[in-house]
Amino acid sequence: MNEVTTFFFFIFGLVFGSFFNVVGLRIPKRESIVYPNSHCTNCQHELSWFENIPVLSYVFLQGKCRQCKTRISAIYPVMELITGLLYAFAFYFYHWSWELAIAILLISLFVIITVSDLAYMIIPDRVLLFFLIVFIIVRFIHPLSPWWDSIVGAIVGFGILYLLAVVSRGGMGGGDIKLFFVQGLILGTKATVMTLFLSSFIGALFGLIIILIKGYKKRVPIPFGPFISIGAIIAYFYTDIIIQWYIESFLI
C-alpha cells in the first residue's frame, strides 16, 4: 500500500512541478499564473492537453514546439521530474504526518525559486512573502522544540547571509538573504547552519567543475538559489544523521 501511495505522490509531484514551472517563470515578469494557458513563448501556440503531460510530452515532442519546432527548455521536464521524485521521497521518509506537509511546502518553495533563479537570476519577493506567511502559520500550529528555534533559525540565516553580502560587497544577492530568513523558520538553527555549509560546498564544487571545463572567467554571475535549495533539502532530511556521522567519524 505504501508503494502505491509513494507512486501517487510521484505523479502528484509531476503535476505540481509543471505548475511550479509556470509560477517560477511568470511571477518575476509580473504575469498571471492562470491566464493565458500554457503556450509556446516563440509562436504563442496554445498547448493542448497531450502537449501538457509532465515529462512525457517533452519526450514525445522531442523537446520542440509542435507548431514552430522551436526547442523547448529542458528546465520544464527536469523540474517536473525532480518535484515528483522529491514528493515521493518526502512521503517515503515521513509517511502521513505533519512533517510530510511541511516537507511538501518546503520542496515547493525551492522548486519555484530554482526555476526563477535559473531563468532570471531572481528570487521573487512575492513567492517568498507567500511562503513566509504559510511557514509562520505552520510553525504556530506545529512548532519546533523549543518553539523559539524557528525565530533563531530565521535570524541566524538572515544575519549570516547579510554579513557575507557586506563582506563580499554584493557577492550575495538580496533574494538569497531573504530566502535564508524564510527557510530558517522551518529548518531551525541547526539545519539552517547546515544548509549554509552544504550549499556553499556544493556551489564551490560546481564552480570548480565549471572552471575545469570552461576555464576561469572573472565575475561570471552564478545563481546561488539552486545550491541553497539542494543544501536545505538535504539539511531538512539529514542534518542529525550528518552530524552523528561526523562525530563518530572524526571526533570519537
NORMO-V635132 format. One record per backbone hydrogen bond with DSSP energy under -1.0 kcal/mol. NH is the residue of the N-H (numbers start at 1). CO is the residue of the C=O. If there is no record, write none. Layout:
nh->(NH & NH)
co->(CO & CO)
This chain:
nh->(5 & 6 & 7 & 8 & 9 & 10 & 11 & 12 & 13 & 14 & 15 & 16 & 17 & 18 & 19 & 20 & 21 & 22 & 23 & 24 & 25 & 26 & 27 & 30 & 31 & 40 & 44 & 47 & 51 & 52 & 56 & 57 & 59 & 60 & 61 & 62 & 63 & 64 & 65 & 69 & 72 & 76 & 78 & 79 & 80 & 81 & 82 & 83 & 84 & 85 & 86 & 87 & 88 & 89 & 90 & 91 & 92 & 93 & 94 & 95 & 97 & 101 & 102 & 103 & 104 & 105 & 106 & 107 & 108 & 109 & 110 & 111 & 112 & 113 & 114 & 115 & 116 & 117 & 118 & 119 & 120 & 121 & 128 & 129 & 130 & 131 & 132 & 133 & 134 & 135 & 136 & 137 & 138 & 139 & 140 & 141 & 142 & 149 & 150 & 152 & 153 & 154 & 155 & 156 & 157 & 158 & 159 & 160 & 161 & 162 & 163 & 164 & 165 & 166 & 167 & 168 & 170 & 177 & 178 & 179 & 180 & 181 & 182 & 183 & 184 & 187 & 188 & 192 & 193 & 194 & 195 & 196 & 197 & 198 & 199 & 200 & 201 & 202 & 203 & 204 & 205 & 206 & 207 & 208 & 209 & 210 & 211 & 212 & 213 & 214 & 215 & 228 & 229 & 230 & 231 & 232 & 233 & 234 & 235 & 236 & 237 & 238 & 239 & 242 & 243 & 244 & 245 & 246 & 247 & 248 & 249 & 250 & 251)
co->(1 & 2 & 3 & 4 & 5 & 6 & 7 & 8 & 9 & 10 & 11 & 12 & 13 & 14 & 15 & 16 & 17 & 18 & 19 & 20 & 21 & 22 & 23 & 27 & 26 & 45 & 40 & 38 & 48 & 49 & 54 & 53 & 55 & 56 & 57 & 59 & 58 & 61 & 70 & 65 & 63 & 73 & 74 & 75 & 76 & 77 & 78 & 79 & 80 & 81 & 82 & 83 & 84 & 85 & 86 & 87 & 88 & 89 & 90 & 91 & 95 & 97 & 98 & 99 & 100 & 101 & 102 & 103 & 104 & 105 & 106 & 107 & 108 & 109 & 110 & 111 & 112 & 113 & 114 & 115 & 116 & 117 & 124 & 125 & 126 & 127 & 128 & 129 & 130 & 131 & 132 & 133 & 134 & 135 & 136 & 137 & 138 & 146 & 147 & 148 & 149 & 150 & 151 & 152 & 153 & 154 & 155 & 156 & 157 & 158 & 159 & 160 & 161 & 162 & 163 & 164 & 165 & 173 & 174 & 175 & 176 & 177 & 178 & 179 & 180 & 183 & 184 & 188 & 189 & 190 & 191 & 192 & 193 & 194 & 195 & 196 & 197 & 198 & 199 & 200 & 201 & 202 & 203 & 204 & 205 & 206 & 207 & 208 & 209 & 210 & 211 & 224 & 225 & 226 & 227 & 228 & 229 & 230 & 231 & 232 & 233 & 234 & 235 & 238 & 239 & 240 & 241 & 242 & 243 & 244 & 245 & 246 & 247)
